[in-house]
């Protein structure tokens, strides 16, 4: 919707946003007066002035009872955990629009914590009245001024007033049908009644959408019901409220189940950036569909929605969303149940919850491979293989290497029975990892290289990226830094092509260690800082101990051995909290860092500093490392 007659308000907002420190500006006024349109205009006009970007948060898109911080975290691409969001905001310069404050009753209390945690967070909030937060600025959005009225017939302005939405809706109506100075709901009802049945049905269906939609509706846009929202379209909140139809939510859910089935088939074979981007754009709608099916206790259809796109949740690091719905719907006795539990377990593993992941994979294996029936059909065989592979991860990351080796052999046997080239290549990688964990590096390198060659002829670029990263790990463990760098760079290029954020963070971390090994401290620190920032934004707690170990090593090389020993102590404490074990290459890094720091400090000083670090929280240690090395 075009912004008309709001130059004074935009100038006032520009002046307020130039203030130093955190700030909340609440745009107040009656529904339809133009608060959301003004806020969007401010976002478009001033967002580029903020170093770390700007985002629009539709608070009405949240599920009932969810805090505003969840919507903010989603808009910024963060995990759901509030501590991750607060840490993210601490040093960043951001502009956020929080639209429809009334949708979140706890908003005022949440804003106090957000603003107190931030150095330069600017909020523009739309609400009927000010929230009463300390330091809040208010800007009342009133009727349009005389100059703006020139865009509308004088007779219309005289009859209905100067509320932008009322004017837009009333403009196509016969004036004799519109009462003088009507309330917004009266104009809405009249405008809706003037639409043809087809357009009314379209509006009813669109009322279920959250976060916008791609299909243009020229007549509805011309009449003011639909507005442009970036590259997409959306209903204005008062319009959505007026036309909301429970039947629309059913049709909406059915549409996204069909979309998930269609895209999921491609994701399983060959994930593409195009499909992943399309699902990212529809994430608010996928959440809305899942929430509806959960409310209906329709777990079977819920599985049909989330299981096909579970790989999307992993690749694009929507771990909290994916795990929440996969676990919730896996209570249904459905053919997809084992697959849902496996996917939920993988996302739990990504979150650093190894115990939770193991329980989920064990439950999946119990379903897919019951003791009384070892003759598996193709579907359950694939689910059993997935469970065995992931249980190997859990075992090795918790230090139970012999168990992990046995699981690798069991998984290889299942892959041979399944006779699928991609899964067989993955099983070779799992077996190569088991060899690596036993210290058999030459055998591991040969098998990883074979898996990479197999995958280069297959369409699964996600798995190819992972296998290149694993091959590089072996090169690095054998101190062959240049081949390691080349393999890591291949992995990073594939991960960036697909938008695979977790893989990007892991590979950047590994590239930082290669740079260190090649004597390039500056390049190494740059890659490490980028990796840590990305992991932190994703809420990836699993990488925290290895990030601390790398920071400890760079601290020692930079003459800050005491800081390094404290970081190492915090890392060791966190490793124990994750289950007491880490992968073989990471254990080498811990031992190497400890030896380097001990040589710099001497045993007594090293032990004292390491004990100090063990008393620190992981986040506090991370901040210490970053501040010490920047």
Secondary structure, DSSP 8 states (H G I E B T S, - for coil): ----S-HHHHHHHHHHHTSSS-EEEEEE--TTSSHHHHHHHHHHHHGGGSTT-EEEEEGGGS-TT--HHHHHHHHTT--S-HHHHHHHHTT-EEEEEEE-GGG-TTHHHHHHHHHHT-SEEEEEEEESS----TT-EEEE--S--TTGGGGS-HHHHHHH-S-HHHHHHHTTS-GGGS-TT--HHHHHHHHHHTS-HHHHHHHHHHTT-SS-BS---HHHHHTTSEEEETTEEEE-HHHHHHH--HHHHHHHHHHHHHHHHHHHHHHHHH--HHHHHHHHHTHHHHHHHHHHHHHTT-HHHHHHHHSTTHHHHHHTT-HHHHHHHHHHHTTS--TTHHHHHHHHHHHHHHTT-HHHHHHHHHHHHHHHT-TT-----HHHHHHHHHHHHHHHHHHHHTT-HHHHHHHHHHHHHHHHHHT-HHHHHHHHHHHHHHHHHTT-HHHHHHHHHHHHHHHHTSS-HHHHHHHHHHHHHHHHHTT-HHHHHHHHHHHHHHHHHHT-HHHHHHHHHHHHHHHHHTT-HHHHHHHHHHHHHHHHHHT-GGGHHHHHHHHHHHHHHTT-HHHHHHHHHHHHHHHHHTTS---HHHHHHHHHHHHHHHHHH-HHHHHHHHHHHHTS-HHHHHHHHHHHH-
